[in-house]
Amino acid sequence: MIVNEEFLSKLRRAFSLNLYEVKLWTALLSRGVSTAGEMSDIADVPRSRTYDVLESLERKGFVVVKPEKPIKYLAIAPGEVLDRVQKRMFEHADEKQKRLASLKDSDVMKELAALYKQGVEPLQPTDFSGALKGRHNIYDHLSMLCKEAESSIVMSTTEEGLMRKVRALKPILEKAKGRGVKIRIAVPVNEKTKEAIDKLEGAAEVKELKDMSARFCIVDGKQLLFMMLEDKDVHPTYDLAMWVHTPYFASAMQGMFDLAWKKG
């Protein structure tokens, strides 16, 4: 049986299977019912591994074992397999979420917080800096900075960037506004951004600054997160940002932002 490598790769990603699992599964699908030896030959999987891999597929709900001699395996319809995988994924995610939620006020978190406090106390403000790679990591850090904001948040972003921020940060910005944090966002104002701007009404002031084309965020005039690349020119996985805790530079940047804001 010849199966396209790209097809096998897609199945591996979609169903979280290893290479031997996906080879034996597709081999069984092509036969309907088969023995381990037959599938080993068809899928080009070592016989010494075949039984272990088929046992794994059985546990995951991809195959049924027929109690015969020799033992045979029955394929499950792909649609049913998909339903089973989705169901187990949701169950696993729910269980994991509950387990993490139970840690919030536990002794484990208190011990972790104590370790963190012990570790950061000797550090200088300039030690709080780093490079962030990947848009998910950048937005996770941006979320943290906005959660910690006490007085001000200023941002400069692109059309697409504003839409991402509405999806990822809107509840956090609303809570910050409720704490008395002043939030200003510079972004191109047009039909493309109108809906996103409307969603931020009451949470942030939004204005277009003609001479400003950059992606950055300044929090409390102390912390600065700035993106190194044009978002339209980089894949989200390779987006890159720098974060620095520097009141001297961040306050200077905010001063320039304030001047541009007044002129705009």
Secondary structure, DSSP 8 states (H G I E B T S, - for coil): ----HHHHHHHHHHHT--HHHHHHHHHHHHHSEEEHHHHHHHHT--HHHHHHHHHHHHHTTSEEEE--SS-EEEE--HHHHHHHHHHHHHHHHHHHHHHHHHTTTSHHHHHHHHHHHHHHTT--GGGSEEEEESHHHHHHHHHHHHHH-SSEEEEE--HHHHHHHHHHHHHHHHHHHHTT-EEEEE---SHHHHHHHHHTTTT-EEE--TT----EEEETTTEEEEESS-GGGS-GGG-EEEEEE-HHHHHHHHHHHHHHHHH-
